[in-house]
Amino acid sequence: MRWWAWCLVLTSTTAPRRRDERGDVPGWVLVTIMTAGLVTMLWRFAGPQLQQMLSNALAQVSG
């Protein structure tokens, strides 16, 4: 085995593990789903206005 592999094995077996800092996976899934829902609702109601604003901005930039 190479020296770096031994270092990896040594640090992985002796380093303290912080399992309490992994985060709340169900919470992050909920945040992701809620964000997707908010973006979908925003796009549904404001989509045409947002597209018009983007078209106007691109038209002003391109001249």
Z-matrix of the N, CA and C atoms (Angstrom, degrees):
N
C 1 1.442
C 2 1.528 1 108.37
N 3 1.291 2 116.54 1 145.49
C 4 1.468 3 120.96 2 -179.72
C 5 1.529 4 110.45 3 -77.43
N 6 1.329 5 115.47 4 164.39
C 7 1.460 6 120.67 5 -176.33
C 8 1.513 7 112.15 6 -64.27
N 9 1.362 8 117.09 7 -36.27
C 10 1.458 9 119.11 8 -178.91
C 11 1.516 10 111.48 9 -70.83
N 12 1.325 11 116.71 10 -29.77
C 13 1.466 12 119.72 11 176.97
C 14 1.524 13 109.97 12 -67.83
N 15 1.346 14 116.48 13 -39.78
C 16 1.453 15 119.56 14 177.13
C 17 1.529 16 110.88 15 -64.31
N 18 1.318 17 116.48 16 -39.86
C 19 1.471 18 119.53 17 177.70
C 20 1.521 19 110.72 18 -62.66
N 21 1.312 20 116.48 19 -40.51
C 22 1.463 21 120.49 20 178.87
C 23 1.522 22 111.06 21 -64.04
N 24 1.326 23 116.26 22 -44.89
C 25 1.463 24 120.32 23 178.72
C 26 1.521 25 110.16 24 -63.16
N 27 1.316 26 116.62 25 -43.50
C 28 1.461 27 120.31 26 -178.65
C 29 1.524 28 111.73 27 -64.00
N 30 1.333 29 117.57 28 -45.27
C 31 1.463 30 119.15 29 -178.67
C 32 1.520 31 111.96 30 -71.85
N 33 1.318 32 117.07 31 -31.56
C 34 1.467 33 118.11 32 -179.10
C 35 1.520 34 111.89 33 -74.24
N 36 1.323 35 117.23 34 -25.56
C 37 1.466 36 119.14 35 -179.65
C 38 1.518 37 112.47 36 -92.21
N 39 1.335 38 117.86 37 -23.63
C 40 1.464 39 119.39 38 -176.46
C 41 1.528 40 113.23 39 -104.96
N 42 1.311 41 117.80 40 -17.78
C 43 1.464 42 120.06 41 -177.77
C 44 1.528 43 110.12 42 -71.64
N 45 1.338 44 116.81 43 138.79
C 46 1.466 45 118.52 44 177.01
C 47 1.525 46 110.34 45 -67.63
N 48 1.293 47 114.72 46 140.58
C 49 1.470 48 119.61 47 -178.86
C 50 1.514 49 109.22 48 -97.55
N 51 1.306 50 115.44 49 136.08
C 52 1.465 51 121.61 50 179.98
C 53 1.519 52 109.10 51 -108.41
N 54 1.276 53 116.44 52 79.59
C 55 1.461 54 120.04 53 -178.20
C 56 1.526 55 112.10 54 -73.80
N 57 1.328 56 117.45 55 -21.90
C 58 1.454 57 119.26 56 -178.29
C 59 1.527 58 112.53 57 -77.76
N 60 1.338 59 118.81 58 -9.06
C 61 1.455 60 121.77 59 -179.42
C 62 1.531 61 112.20 60 -102.14
N 63 1.300 62 118.41 61 13.35
C 64 1.457 63 120.84 62 -179.12
C 65 1.512 64 112.37 63 -72.69
N 66 1.293 65 118.09 64 -24.18
C 67 1.452 66 120.80 65 179.62
C 68 1.519 67 111.69 66 100.64
N 69 1.288 68 113.63 67 173.01
C 70 1.460 69 121.43 68 -177.62
C 71 1.520 70 107.55 69 -103.26
N 72 1.323 71 117.27 70 97.45
C 73 1.464 72 121.15 71 -175.69
C 74 1.526 73 111.71 72 -62.22
N 75 1.324 74 120.73 73 -48.29
C 76 1.470 75 118.84 74 177.74
C 77 1.524 76 112.71 75 -59.71
N 78 1.317 77 117.08 76 -33.73
C 79 1.456 78 119.81 77 177.29
C 80 1.511 79 111.91 78 -65.53
N 81 1.329 80 117.29 79 -42.03
C 82 1.465 81 120.60 80 178.96
C 83 1.518 82 110.99 81 -67.82
N 84 1.326 83 116.81 82 -35.61
C 85 1.467 84 119.36 83 176.58
C 86 1.521 85 109.49 84 -64.02
N 87 1.314 86 117.45 85 -42.73
C 88 1.458 87 121.34 86 178.73
C 89 1.524 88 111.19 87 -63.21
N 90 1.329 89 117.32 88 -42.91
C 91 1.464 90 120.35 89 178.24
C 92 1.521 91 110.52 90 -62.45
N 93 1.327 92 117.40 91 -41.37
C 94 1.462 93 120.93 92 179.56
C 95 1.521 94 111.32 93 -64.19
N 96 1.312 95 117.26 94 -44.30
C 97 1.470 96 120.92 95 -179.97
C 98 1.523 97 110.84 96 -66.00
N 99 1.332 98 116.91 97 -41.59
C 100 1.465 99 119.69 98 179.59
C 101 1.528 100 110.96 99 -66.41
N 102 1.326 101 117.35 100 -37.85
C 103 1.461 102 120.21 101 177.65
C 104 1.512 103 110.95 102 -64.70
N 105 1.324 104 116.84 103 -43.20
C 106 1.464 105 119.94 104 177.74
C 107 1.523 106 110.78 105 -62.15
N 108 1.323 107 117.18 106 -39.08
C 109 1.459 108 120.39 107 178.00
C 110 1.519 109 112.42 108 -65.69
N 111 1.333 110 116.38 109 -41.33
C 112 1.465 111 119.43 110 178.13
C 113 1.523 112 111.83 111 -64.74
N 114 1.316 113 117.06 112 -41.50
C 115 1.460 114 120.39 113 178.70
C 116 1.521 115 110.19 114 -64.72
N 117 1.324 116 117.07 115 -40.63
C 118 1.465 117 120.65 116 178.57
C 119 1.522 118 111.34 117 -62.58
N 120 1.328 119 116.61 118 -45.57
C 121 1.471 120 119.60 119 179.89
C 122 1.526 121 110.91 120 -66.56
N 123 1.323 122 117.18 121 -41.13
C 124 1.465 123 120.49 122 177.76
C 125 1.518 124 110.54 123 -61.84
N 126 1.314 125 116.57 124 -43.91
C 127 1.466 126 120.13 125 -179.29
C 128 1.521 127 111.06 126 -66.72
N 129 1.331 128 117.14 127 -34.99
C 130 1.460 129 120.71 128 -179.86
C 131 1.526 130 111.21 129 -64.66
N 132 1.331 131 116.54 130 -43.40
C 133 1.456 132 119.85 131 -175.75
C 134 1.528 133 113.59 132 -87.88
N 135 1.326 134 116.57 133 -33.24
C 136 1.457 135 119.34 134 -174.44
C 137 1.525 136 112.85 135 -112.73
N 138 1.315 137 117.55 136 8.28
C 139 1.462 138 121.37 137 -177.38
C 140 1.513 139 114.88 138 -56.48
N 141 1.330 140 118.98 139 -51.45
C 142 1.466 141 119.37 140 -179.99
C 143 1.531 142 113.13 141 -61.44
N 144 1.336 143 116.53 142 -39.52
C 145 1.456 144 119.38 143 178.49
C 146 1.536 145 111.44 144 -66.24
N 147 1.323 146 116.03 145 -40.93
C 148 1.461 147 120.01 146 178.43
C 149 1.528 148 111.26 147 -65.03
N 150 1.316 149 117.06 148 -40.12
C 151 1.463 150 120.02 149 177.78
C 152 1.526 151 110.92 150 -64.89
N 153 1.329 152 116.56 151 -39.66
C 154 1.455 153 120.14 152 178.56
C 155 1.531 154 111.02 153 -65.58
N 156 1.329 155 116.59 154 -41.76
C 157 1.461 156 120.11 155 177.71
C 158 1.526 157 111.19 156 -62.19
N 159 1.306 158 117.32 157 -41.66
C 160 1.459 159 120.87 158 178.63
C 161 1.520 160 110.97 159 -65.66
N 162 1.319 161 116.85 160 -42.56
C 163 1.462 162 120.39 161 178.75
C 164 1.527 163 110.98 162 -62.62
N 165 1.336 164 116.83 163 -42.79
C 166 1.466 165 120.88 164 178.15
C 167 1.521 166 111.21 165 -63.26
N 168 1.326 167 117.26 166 -42.53
C 169 1.454 168 120.21 167 -179.12
C 170 1.538 169 110.80 168 -65.86
N 171 1.323 170 117.11 169 -42.69
C 172 1.465 171 119.94 170 178.30
C 173 1.531 172 111.90 171 -66.35
N 174 1.333 173 116.96 172 -35.32
C 175 1.450 174 120.07 173 178.48
C 176 1.539 175 111.29 174 -67.04
N 177 1.337 176 116.72 175 -36.75
C 178 1.450 177 120.07 176 178.64
C 179 1.525 178 111.67 177 -70.36
N 180 1.301 179 117.19 178 -35.23
C 181 1.452 180 120.82 179 -178.96
C 182 1.529 181 110.42 180 -72.47
N 183 1.331 182 116.46 181 -43.65
C 184 1.465 183 120.18 182 -177.41
C 185 1.527 184 111.85 183 -77.08
N 186 1.294 185 117.55 184 -16.66
C 187 1.456 186 121.31 185 175.13
C 188 1.459 187 110.79 186 86.73
